[in-house]
Amino acid sequence: MIRKPITRRTALKALTAAGLCGPFTWRLHGAAPSETLYHASFGAAGMAAADIGSLTASKHVKLVAVADVDLTRTAEIKMRFPDVRIYQDWRQMLDKEKDLNTANISTPDHMHAPMTMRAMQQGLHVYTQKPLTHTVFEARHLARYADQNKRITQMGIQIHSHHVHREVVAMLRDSVIGKIREIHSWSGKQWGDRSPRPNRTDPVPAGLDWDGWLGVAAERPYIGDNYYHPFHWRKRLDFGTGTFGDMGCHILDPVFAGLELPPPQTVRSELDPPNEENWSPEAQVEFTFPTAPRLAEGAKLVWYSGNARPPAEVKALLGERPLNDQGTIYIGTEGVLYSPYIAAAVLLPADKFHDYKRPSPGSVDHYREFVEACRGNGKTSTPFSYSGPLTEMVLLGCLATRFPKTTLKWDSVKLQFTNLSDANRFLRRTYRKGWEVEGL
């Protein structure tokens, strides 16, 4: 049976129904549970609304402020939280709200890093949606700042805490299929666009601060019909990271965690590059890695998105099983592990693993984990020390699509490509004048 694709929002609902998003209490510096956490949200609707709902499930968490450049998207939050203070400029929110303890950053990708850095510089612990940043440089520097300044952080890849993800990670760490020779991961989503940017300027809707929406990005005219706001920014080079940047953070997360991947040595793209404005709807990108405990010599990871899929010889390893629209196939020295996205993993050949006792790690509430870590109880599982390097790897793949049929050699320590200097200019961005953030 072909499963209907499961979205992250569907998964969140499932976690809630299972009692995994229940009430919790905390306060900065591990104060008494009866005290109140003062929380701010960067974003009011969409994923921001979901994050707000999960974090304010506790009566001890008080949402005091929300910033959103589109005031027409704040009505529901204002209805749910009548006392919340609404800002259109997130910088003003940080300047005026001096008693904040934490924040969630749930906005278009290009604003994750500046908002997160400013919040951490003000002393806040942060829950930032994936991908953590828009550039490799930003990911490295957010992780470094969080570590040096003891901020508690969590990247919003809620599926990281789902039991099927945790089971795959446990099996990989148990080396149940031996050392890994190949990993093939894919997503059927097509967050790209082959068309040029429309040559027009549309009126900015009432309630939208277009300059604030652009933020650190270069100025350009507003285009309506949902071209940028509120959703299709994901397809645009300057604002989103396409299918790879968005879904790669989900699907490659168990690969990264289970195999404890080192930084890649090379990355190579095989399909069409993005155009001047948009990511390509399809991608096929291959990474190679240095010697590592769970990897066979010469191990490779191949990512596919859009209509691209693993080759026939890889799909044949599954027998008659159809490919899920999203997932990963791990090819090891002792067998194969097929992991459909948010579905039970399959060990092959089945008769070989008939007696294998599968781990049962259960699910964890991704939000509660963040909360308890802030109380001094345990640690987060996707702190920036983990999610920063994961994001770096994913964004290197996005960057490689700009240079098809070219093997890029990566030096992680120096944060540069060693064989193509032109690629290095995409490792960081120049923030627009007036939107600079210290440390980025």
Secondary structure as GFF3:
##gff-version 3
##sequence-region A 1 440
A	DSSP	alpha_helix	8	17	.	.	.	ID=ss1
A	DSSP	three_ten_helix	28	30	.	.	.	ID=ss2
A	DSSP	beta_strand	37	42	.	.	.	ID=ss3
A	DSSP	alpha_helix	47	55	.	.	.	ID=ss4
A	DSSP	beta_strand	61	67	.	.	.	ID=ss5
A	DSSP	three_ten_helix	71	73	.	.	.	ID=ss6
A	DSSP	alpha_helix	75	80	.	.	.	ID=ss7
A	DSSP	beta_strand	85	87	.	.	.	ID=ss8
A	DSSP	alpha_helix	90	96	.	.	.	ID=ss9
A	DSSP	beta_strand	102	105	.	.	.	ID=ss10
A	DSSP	three_ten_helix	109	111	.	.	.	ID=ss11
A	DSSP	alpha_helix	112	121	.	.	.	ID=ss12
A	DSSP	beta_strand	125	129	.	.	.	ID=ss13
A	DSSP	alpha_helix	136	148	.	.	.	ID=ss14
A	DSSP	beta_strand	153	156	.	.	.	ID=ss15
A	DSSP	three_ten_helix	158	161	.	.	.	ID=ss16
A	DSSP	alpha_helix	163	173	.	.	.	ID=ss17
A	DSSP	beta_strand	180	187	.	.	.	ID=ss18
A	DSSP	alpha_helix	210	214	.	.	.	ID=ss19
A	DSSP	three_ten_helix	232	235	.	.	.	ID=ss20
A	DSSP	alpha_helix	242	251	.	.	.	ID=ss21
A	DSSP	alpha_helix	253	259	.	.	.	ID=ss22
A	DSSP	beta_strand	266	269	.	.	.	ID=ss23
A	DSSP	beta_strand	283	288	.	.	.	ID=ss24
A	DSSP	beta_strand	295	305	.	.	.	ID=ss25
A	DSSP	alpha_helix	312	315	.	.	.	ID=ss26
A	DSSP	three_ten_helix	316	318	.	.	.	ID=ss27
A	DSSP	beta_strand	326	332	.	.	.	ID=ss28
A	DSSP	beta_strand	336	340	.	.	.	ID=ss29
A	DSSP	beta_strand	346	348	.	.	.	ID=ss30
A	DSSP	alpha_helix	366	375	.	.	.	ID=ss31
A	DSSP	alpha_helix	384	400	.	.	.	ID=ss32
A	DSSP	beta_strand	407	411	.	.	.	ID=ss33
A	DSSP	beta_strand	416	417	.	.	.	ID=ss34
A	DSSP	alpha_helix	421	424	.	.	.	ID=ss35
###
